[in-house]
Every structure is written in C-alpha cells, then in structure tokens.
Amino acid sequence: MAETIENLTVNKGLCVSCGICVGVCPVACISFHKDKGQYLPQIDNDKCVHCGGCADVCPSSIKGEDYEKYAQLNGCEWREETVLYGADIGCFSTYCKDLEIREKAVSGGIVTLLVLRLLAEGLYDSAFLVGENRYEGQVESGRYTAGMLLDGTQKSRYVPVSHAETIRYMKKHPEEKLIITGTSCAVHGILRVIDRLQLERSNYLLLGLFCDRCERDSIVDYFKGRRPKKRVTGFYFRTKEQAGWPGNVKIEYEDGSAEFFRLRKE
Ligand SMILES: Cc1cc2nc3c(=O)[nH]c(=O)nc-3n(C[C@H](O)[C@H](O)[C@H](O)COP(=O)(O)OP(=O)(O)OC[C@H]3O[C@@H](n4cnc5c(N)ncnc54)[C@H](O)[C@@H]3O)c2cc1C
C-alpha cells in the first residue's frame, strides 16, 4: 500500500497548502479543512485507493535526488552550487515600462506584462493566476484567457494559494499551453505532476515567484477582526498607492471606506 501525504508531510507540519495533492487525486478523496489558521488536506480513507499520487507530487516530500531530475526536466544542467536557488539558464533584472501595470503591481509588474503579451500573441492558451482579494475562504488560482482584464490579479498574496483547479485543468486538457504563477514550493509540486502524469513540459510556462516565506491565512482574519462590524470587500497585503514601494496593507470596506496600515515609517 503506497504512502499518503497524511503521515509523510501533513502530520509532520510540512504541508504548504498548495492543493496539488487535491488536484492530482484520481478519486477526489482529498479536501481541505482549516486548522489553526491554515488550510490542510484531509483524506477520506473510505474513498482512498492508496495509489501514492498525493505523496509523489507533494513538494514537501522532496528527496535530494530530485534536484538533478527536475533540473533536467527544466532543460538545465544540474550544478551542486545552485542547490539553494535551483538550476538556472540565465538571470535578468527587469521591470515593466507600462506605468499603469507597474503601479498596480507590488514589484515591477513584469509577470502581468508577460502574461498579457503571451496570451495576446496566442503563444499560450490560458494562464492560472490569483484574482482573490476578499479572502473569504481558501485562496485559489483561477483561469484567465486573452482579452480578460488582469487588474484584479496583480500584487502578491502572502498566504498559501491552492493550485488544485490548475492541476485538474492540466489533467483534463493535457494538450493546452498554460502559464502558471506560483511560489517555489508550488512550482516544484507542479513539476512533479508533469513528471508523474507524463505531461509535455514545454506546454507549461511556470512563473516562479521569488519567495522568502508566506503567512498563515489567519493573518487576514486578524486584520479583518479589527473592525468586526464592517464587511471587508478588499484586502491587499501591499499597495503602493499611498506611499510607494514597499507599500502598505490596505483594507476596503463595503461602505466604500478604506484603511491603510503602514509597513514602514515615511
Ligand atoms: C508568498 C510570497 C513571498 C514573496 N517573498 C518575496 C521576497 O522575499 N523577496 C522579494 O523580492 N519578493 C518576494 N515576493 C514577491 C514576488 O517575487 C513578486 O510577486 C514577483 O517578483 C512578481 O512581481 P510582479 O510585480 O512582476 O508581479 P505582478 O505583475 O503583480 O504579478 C504577480 C502574479 O502572481 C500571482 N500571484 C500573486 N501571489 C501569488 C501566490 N501566492 N501564488 C501564486 N500566484 C500568485 C498574481 O495573481 C499575479 O498574476 C513574494 C511573493 C509571494 C507571493
């Protein structure tokens, strides 16, 4: 009987809530529940067929020997000295020259620019990004196609994002060319899915977000809880609209008012 993620990673506190196990499960027996401020996967043991898929794709079950394999999958040569940031083809420092895009982004807006251009030019069929700014449940990535506005997708979400829907879509449409944004752990899980399901690596542009760490979902509950009588319609970890980079936390309320919390002294 193959191992599941329960003992391998979740019970050891290693789960990053990426939802990749949920998306890959062939019998849909994994669901999320919120536990101590984090969404964690739970297996319905009556339905589980012990195929080992969840453990195989979970980025937290990484083994040392994987590094070389995934470098090859990415078309890179594995070198031991790159263990901390992964095998690279090249390194560039860029920002988007379109001011409207750049001002809405937390960083340089290059991800949004790339997605817009690649979809518009028909080089990719769709993109999986994050449009969530309300945080009423688990944050999930969603599908965007050419011509759709990406205004609501910009900015970083510093909480775990579920890629379950992305993986389901990859399984259902293996021939489609997709752009997927994700933190490094999610990207690693997606590479494992490509490998396990024998998908065509060149069909996927994986835009890995430089990531130091993220918060638990309870950070948003904390901010929302400060005004329990006011319904939150928008929450932004960092917006540059008040004081430029690195930006302030912004909360929008149903009555049209907004509050900012400073991240730095001006
Ligand atoms: C959890 C987290 C930690 C980070 N830590 C660092 C850091 O330590 N140092 C640093 O320099 N930068 C950090 N970043 C910023 C990150 O590197 C930038 O998002 C990236 O550089 C893209 O900037 P941009 O202006 O081009 O993004 P944008 O043009 O605004 O595009 C960002 C895209 O990523 C998507 N996205 C946002 N959050 C997530 C998410 N959590 N999972 C999947 N997709 C998402 C958005 O929907 C959007 O499509 C972090 C981001 C995240 C999400």
The ligand as a Gaussian input file, in Angstrom:
#p B3LYP/6-31G(d) Opt

LIG

0 1
 C        4.424000      34.409000      -0.733000
 C        5.312000      35.406000      -1.438000
 C        6.559000      35.735000      -0.876000
 C        7.387000      36.646000      -1.531000
 N        8.615000      36.935000      -0.996000
 C        9.452000      37.774000      -1.633000
 C       10.763000      38.077000      -1.123000
 O       11.160000      37.539000      -0.087000
 N       11.530000      38.966000      -1.818000
 C       11.094000      39.549000      -2.964000
 O       11.828000      40.327000      -3.564000
 N        9.873000      39.303000      -3.467000
 C        9.053000      38.433000      -2.830000
 N        7.801000      38.193000      -3.335000
 C        7.366000      38.971000      -4.486000
 C        7.411000      38.172000      -5.753000
 O        8.692000      37.780000      -6.064000
 C        6.751000      39.014000      -6.834000
 O        5.400000      38.675000      -6.791000
 C        7.304000      38.765000      -8.177000
 O        8.560000      39.365000      -8.206000
 C        6.400000      39.266000      -9.258000
 O        6.326000      40.644000      -9.201000
 P        5.493000      41.467000     -10.289000
 O        5.436000      42.898000      -9.897000
 O        6.046000      41.105000     -11.630000
 O        4.070000      40.807000     -10.072000
 P        2.646000      41.109000     -10.711000
 O        2.758000      41.687000     -12.080000
 O        1.810000      41.807000      -9.702000
 O        2.119000      39.611000     -10.884000
 C        2.118000      38.696000      -9.827000
 C        1.358000      37.482000     -10.314000
 O        1.488000      36.427000      -9.375000
 C        0.193000      35.973000      -8.973000
 N        0.326000      35.652000      -7.533000
 C        0.371000      36.509000      -6.502000
 N        0.548000      35.856000      -5.357000
 C        0.598000      34.541000      -5.680000
 C        0.767000      33.368000      -4.928000
 N        0.934000      33.393000      -3.606000
 N        0.772000      32.189000      -5.580000
 C        0.594000      32.138000      -6.917000
 N        0.441000      33.221000      -7.690000
 C        0.442000      34.412000      -7.066000
 C       -0.742000      37.125000      -9.227000
 O       -2.058000      36.695000      -9.461000
 C       -0.117000      37.768000     -10.470000
 O       -0.573000      37.162000     -11.623000
 C        6.966000      37.265000      -2.724000
 C        5.704000      36.926000      -3.268000
 C        4.892000      35.994000      -2.656000
 C        3.546000      35.631000      -3.286000

